[in-house]
Amino acid sequence: MKCFPTLTLVLMTALIAAACAPRATPVPTPVDIQSTIAVVAFTKIALTQAAIPTATPIPPTPTSTDTPVPTETVPPLPPSGATFTPPPNPNSGAGDPCINKVMPTSLPGKTIKMRINNSTKVTVALSIYLNQTTPQSACGYRTYSIDPGQALILNDLVEGCYTLWAWNPDPEGYFIVTNGTSCLNSSENSVFDISTGAIRLKP
């Protein structure tokens, strides 16, 4: 009978020792690691999607009307090199083909020399229009740009009647001037002076 209490004592000691002994840390399996990575990835994706702002609908474009807004200033004319249609002058007929024609590079007739001085403080755009005098003669227009205080000298024009327009393309200082029409011949040099009020042929 003495061995039963001894056996009980040994058993209890073994149980207490087993309960107090340190436990081994379980080693994660590859499946557990992959599951953890997947959970972290899906969590990041969900947070990223939640942080994206919702799309705001684009407001509707206002409908344009056929009635133009009135302007108090004259709109700027096209710069040098652009297509420019000069207004008809009293000497040209309604069917004048020169209105919409660029002046040819080579002109038939007696050559004249023309100098155009820009006396303004701005760069001006200039259009020179050669009126048609006979059905066989050349006609049309050319455009140039002249810096402030500078001059344009032309040696490739011919005798004929010319209309000049000069304007400031800057809307803040816009102006447009013309000489009317001047008929020029080869016996004298033609000098024009551009100011903000007019283009004048010097005597």
Secondary structure, DSSP 8 states (H G I E B T S, - for coil): -THHHHHHHHHHHHHHHHHHS--------HHHHHHHHHHHHHHHHHHHHHHS-------------SS----SS------TTS-------TTS-TT-GGGG-B--SS--S-EEEEEEEE-SSS-EEEEEEE---STTS--EEEEEEE-TT-EEEEEEEESEEEEEEEE---GGG--EEE---EEE-TTS-EEEEE-SS-EEE--
